Amino acid sequence: MDRKEEAVKLIKRKMNHESFLSYIEIAEITGYHPKYILKLKKEIIDGDISLVHGNKNRKPINTISDEEKKKIISLYKRSNASIRQFCKFYARRSYSCIYNIIKEYEKSLDK
């Protein structure tokens, strides 16, 4: 059982007077902060509790587009520069971003 599901279950049992655990004890059992347990209680009372994160299965907004990846790869293939020199030339993305794109491309060539 997920920690959040367990916390919600224990809070509901306490609210229905089926348990004598305090909210601090529920926090200790689940590993959450007592303030978060009270926030979950409020969400249960309001009826807007969600056990799944709202951004789950969504692509991050700052993800590099496929077109830009292709552009980086094509520019890098045409240059004779090292990855570090190419990063200074391109300068729109960080070194780690460009490095990961190029290494992913080279890895796909090896397969």
C-alpha atoms as an extended CHARMM CRD file, in Angstrom:
* protein
*
       111  EXT
         1         1  MET       CA              0.0000000000        0.0000000000        0.0000000000  PROA      1               0.0000000000
         2         2  ASP       CA              1.2040000000        3.4950000000       -0.8490000000  PROA      2               0.0000000000
         3         3  ARG       CA              2.1100000000        5.8110000000        2.0430000000  PROA      3               0.0000000000
         4         4  LYS       CA             -0.5080000000        8.3410000000        1.0440000000  PROA      4               0.0000000000
         5         5  GLU       CA             -3.2030000000        5.6660000000        0.7380000000  PROA      5               0.0000000000
         6         6  GLU       CA             -2.2800000000        4.3680000000        4.1810000000  PROA      6               0.0000000000
         7         7  ALA       CA             -2.4030000000        7.8880000000        5.6390000000  PROA      7               0.0000000000
         8         8  VAL       CA             -5.8330000000        8.5270000000        4.0920000000  PROA      8               0.0000000000
         9         9  LYS       CA             -7.1120000000        5.1920000000        5.4070000000  PROA      9               0.0000000000
        10        10  LEU       CA             -5.8730000000        5.9410000000        8.9370000000  PROA      10              0.0000000000
        11        11  ILE       CA             -7.2850000000        9.4790000000        8.8680000000  PROA      11              0.0000000000
        12        12  LYS       CA            -10.6770000000        8.2040000000        7.7080000000  PROA      12              0.0000000000
        13        13  ARG       CA            -10.6850000000        5.5810000000       10.4810000000  PROA      13              0.0000000000
        14        14  LYS       CA             -9.9030000000        8.3120000000       13.0290000000  PROA      14              0.0000000000
        15        15  MET       CA            -12.6420000000       10.5610000000       11.6510000000  PROA      15              0.0000000000
        16        16  ASN       CA            -15.1570000000        7.6730000000       11.9070000000  PROA      16              0.0000000000
        17        17  HSD       CA            -14.0590000000        7.0490000000       15.5230000000  PROA      17              0.0000000000
        18        18  GLU       CA            -12.7450000000        3.5840000000       14.6180000000  PROA      18              0.0000000000
        19        19  SER       CA             -9.2150000000        4.3790000000       15.7880000000  PROA      19              0.0000000000
        20        20  PHE       CA             -7.6800000000        6.1160000000       18.7850000000  PROA      20              0.0000000000
        21        21  LEU       CA             -4.4870000000        7.1560000000       16.9990000000  PROA      21              0.0000000000
        22        22  SER       CA             -3.5930000000       10.8300000000       17.1680000000  PROA      22              0.0000000000
        23        23  TYR       CA             -2.6790000000       12.7560000000       14.0370000000  PROA      23              0.0000000000
        24        24  ILE       CA              0.9110000000       12.9130000000       15.2590000000  PROA      24              0.0000000000
        25        25  GLU       CA              0.9740000000        9.1210000000       15.5650000000  PROA      25              0.0000000000
        26        26  ILE       CA             -0.4820000000        8.7820000000       12.0610000000  PROA      26              0.0000000000
        27        27  ALA       CA              2.2780000000       11.0920000000       10.8400000000  PROA      27              0.0000000000
        28        28  GLU       CA              4.9170000000        8.9330000000       12.5340000000  PROA      28              0.0000000000
        29        29  ILE       CA              3.4590000000        5.7220000000       11.0830000000  PROA      29              0.0000000000
        30        30  THR       CA              3.3050000000        7.0520000000        7.5330000000  PROA      30              0.0000000000
        31        31  GLY       CA              6.4460000000        9.1870000000        7.6620000000  PROA      31              0.0000000000
        32        32  TYR       CA              4.6540000000       12.4140000000        6.7790000000  PROA      32              0.0000000000
        33        33  HSD       CA              4.8300000000       15.7120000000        8.6420000000  PROA      33              0.0000000000
        34        34  PRO       CA              1.8840000000       16.3040000000       11.0160000000  PROA      34              0.0000000000
        35        35  LYS       CA              0.9210000000       19.4560000000        9.0740000000  PROA      35              0.0000000000
        36        36  TYR       CA              0.6160000000       17.3670000000        5.8930000000  PROA      36              0.0000000000
        37        37  ILE       CA             -1.6510000000       14.9120000000        7.7430000000  PROA      37              0.0000000000
        38        38  LEU       CA             -3.9270000000       17.8110000000        8.7010000000  PROA      38              0.0000000000
        39        39  LYS       CA             -3.8660000000       19.0100000000        5.0830000000  PROA      39              0.0000000000
        40        40  LEU       CA             -4.9280000000       15.5170000000        3.9590000000  PROA      40              0.0000000000
        41        41  LYS       CA             -7.7210000000       15.5720000000        6.5600000000  PROA      41              0.0000000000
        42        42  LYS       CA             -8.9930000000       18.8770000000        5.1480000000  PROA      42              0.0000000000
        43        43  GLU       CA             -8.8920000000       17.4400000000        1.6100000000  PROA      43              0.0000000000
        44        44  ILE       CA            -10.8690000000       14.3980000000        2.7790000000  PROA      44              0.0000000000
        45        45  ILE       CA            -13.4890000000       16.6270000000        4.4020000000  PROA      45              0.0000000000
        46        46  ASP       CA            -13.7140000000       18.8300000000        1.2770000000  PROA      46              0.0000000000
        47        47  GLY       CA            -13.9030000000       15.7290000000       -0.9390000000  PROA      47              0.0000000000
        48        48  ASP       CA            -11.0880000000       16.7350000000       -3.2850000000  PROA      48              0.0000000000
        49        49  ILE       CA             -8.4710000000       14.1620000000       -2.2220000000  PROA      49              0.0000000000
        50        50  SER       CA             -6.3230000000       12.8300000000       -5.0480000000  PROA      50              0.0000000000
        51        51  LEU       CA             -4.0430000000        9.8320000000       -4.6130000000  PROA      51              0.0000000000
        52        52  VAL       CA             -2.3040000000       10.4100000000       -7.9610000000  PROA      52              0.0000000000
        53        53  HSD       CA             -0.1200000000       13.4450000000       -8.6280000000  PROA      53              0.0000000000
        54        54  GLY       CA             -1.6930000000       15.8910000000      -11.0750000000  PROA      54              0.0000000000
        55        55  ASN       CA              1.3300000000       16.0110000000      -13.4020000000  PROA      55              0.0000000000
        56        56  LYS       CA              1.7580000000       12.2490000000      -13.6830000000  PROA      56              0.0000000000
        57        57  ASN       CA              2.2850000000       11.0740000000      -17.2810000000  PROA      57              0.0000000000
        58        58  ARG       CA              2.6940000000       14.6280000000      -18.5820000000  PROA      58              0.0000000000
        59        59  LYS       CA              5.6930000000       15.7810000000      -20.5470000000  PROA      59              0.0000000000
        60        60  PRO       CA              7.6630000000       18.4730000000      -18.6660000000  PROA      60              0.0000000000
        61        61  ILE       CA              7.1920000000       21.9660000000      -20.0700000000  PROA      61              0.0000000000
        62        62  ASN       CA             10.9350000000       22.6190000000      -20.3670000000  PROA      62              0.0000000000
        63        63  THR       CA             11.6120000000       19.4440000000      -22.3640000000  PROA      63              0.0000000000
        64        64  ILE       CA             13.6280000000       19.9880000000      -25.4960000000  PROA      64              0.0000000000
        65        65  SER       CA             11.6070000000       19.4910000000      -28.6770000000  PROA      65              0.0000000000
        66        66  ASP       CA             12.3810000000       16.7620000000      -31.1990000000  PROA      66              0.0000000000
        67        67  GLU       CA             13.0170000000       19.3800000000      -33.8900000000  PROA      67              0.0000000000
        68        68  GLU       CA             15.6740000000       21.0660000000      -31.7660000000  PROA      68              0.0000000000
        69        69  LYS       CA             17.2750000000       17.6840000000      -31.0180000000  PROA      69              0.0000000000
        70        70  LYS       CA             17.4880000000       16.9650000000      -34.7480000000  PROA      70              0.0000000000
        71        71  LYS       CA             18.9440000000       20.4200000000      -35.3390000000  PROA      71              0.0000000000
        72        72  ILE       CA             21.6000000000       19.9140000000      -32.6520000000  PROA      72              0.0000000000
        73        73  ILE       CA             22.5350000000       16.5030000000      -34.0340000000  PROA      73              0.0000000000
        74        74  SER       CA             22.7550000000       17.7300000000      -37.6360000000  PROA      74              0.0000000000
        75        75  LEU       CA             24.8790000000       20.7500000000      -36.6370000000  PROA      75              0.0000000000
        76        76  TYR       CA             27.1550000000       18.5710000000      -34.5110000000  PROA      76              0.0000000000
        77        77  LYS       CA             27.6090000000       16.0110000000      -37.2900000000  PROA      77              0.0000000000
        78        78  ARG       CA             28.6840000000       18.7540000000      -39.7150000000  PROA      78              0.0000000000
        79        79  SER       CA             31.1830000000       20.2590000000      -37.2760000000  PROA      79              0.0000000000
        80        80  ASN       CA             34.6200000000       18.9990000000      -36.3790000000  PROA      80              0.0000000000
        81        81  ALA       CA             34.3920000000       20.3990000000      -32.8510000000  PROA      81              0.0000000000
        82        82  SER       CA             34.4050000000       18.5290000000      -29.5840000000  PROA      82              0.0000000000
        83        83  ILE       CA             31.1940000000       18.4280000000      -27.5740000000  PROA      83              0.0000000000
        84        84  ARG       CA             32.4990000000       21.1240000000      -25.2330000000  PROA      84              0.0000000000
        85        85  GLN       CA             33.4190000000       23.4530000000      -28.1050000000  PROA      85              0.0000000000
        86        86  PHE       CA             30.0990000000       22.7540000000      -29.7850000000  PROA      86              0.0000000000
        87        87  CYS       CA             28.2590000000       23.6940000000      -26.5700000000  PROA      87              0.0000000000
        88        88  LYS       CA             30.0220000000       27.0540000000      -26.4880000000  PROA      88              0.0000000000
        89        89  PHE       CA             29.0080000000       27.5840000000      -30.1120000000  PROA      89              0.0000000000
        90        90  TYR       CA             25.3600000000       26.5390000000      -29.6470000000  PROA      90              0.0000000000
        91        91  ALA       CA             24.9370000000       28.3160000000      -26.2590000000  PROA      91              0.0000000000
        92        92  ARG       CA             21.1280000000       27.9860000000      -26.1290000000  PROA      92              0.0000000000
        93        93  ARG       CA             21.2130000000       24.8370000000      -24.0130000000  PROA      93              0.0000000000
        94        94  SER       CA             23.4260000000       23.6360000000      -21.1980000000  PROA      94              0.0000000000
        95        95  TYR       CA             26.4260000000       21.3960000000      -21.6960000000  PROA      95              0.0000000000
        96        96  SER       CA             24.7090000000       18.4410000000      -20.0180000000  PROA      96              0.0000000000
        97        97  CYS       CA             21.6350000000       18.8090000000      -22.2340000000  PROA      97              0.0000000000
        98        98  ILE       CA             23.6430000000       18.8030000000      -25.4560000000  PROA      98              0.0000000000
        99        99  TYR       CA             25.9660000000       16.0690000000      -24.1950000000  PROA      99              0.0000000000
       100       100  ASN       CA             23.0040000000       13.8070000000      -23.3970000000  PROA      100             0.0000000000
       101       101  ILE       CA             21.4330000000       14.4050000000      -26.8250000000  PROA      101             0.0000000000
       102       102  ILE       CA             24.6620000000       13.6050000000      -28.6500000000  PROA      102             0.0000000000
       103       103  LYS       CA             25.4140000000       10.5300000000      -26.5240000000  PROA      103             0.0000000000
       104       104  GLU       CA             21.8510000000        9.2690000000      -27.0520000000  PROA      104             0.0000000000
       105       105  TYR       CA             22.3070000000        9.7230000000      -30.8030000000  PROA      105             0.0000000000
       106       106  GLU       CA             25.6780000000        7.9160000000      -30.7830000000  PROA      106             0.0000000000
       107       107  LYS       CA             24.1870000000        5.1160000000      -28.7050000000  PROA      107             0.0000000000
       108       108  SER       CA             21.3850000000        4.6520000000      -31.2470000000  PROA      108             0.0000000000
       109       109  LEU       CA             24.0120000000        4.3430000000      -33.9820000000  PROA      109             0.0000000000
       110       110  ASP       CA             25.8000000000        1.5600000000      -32.1080000000  PROA      110             0.0000000000
       111       111  LYS       CA             22.6970000000       -0.6240000000      -31.9930000000  PROA      111             0.0000000000
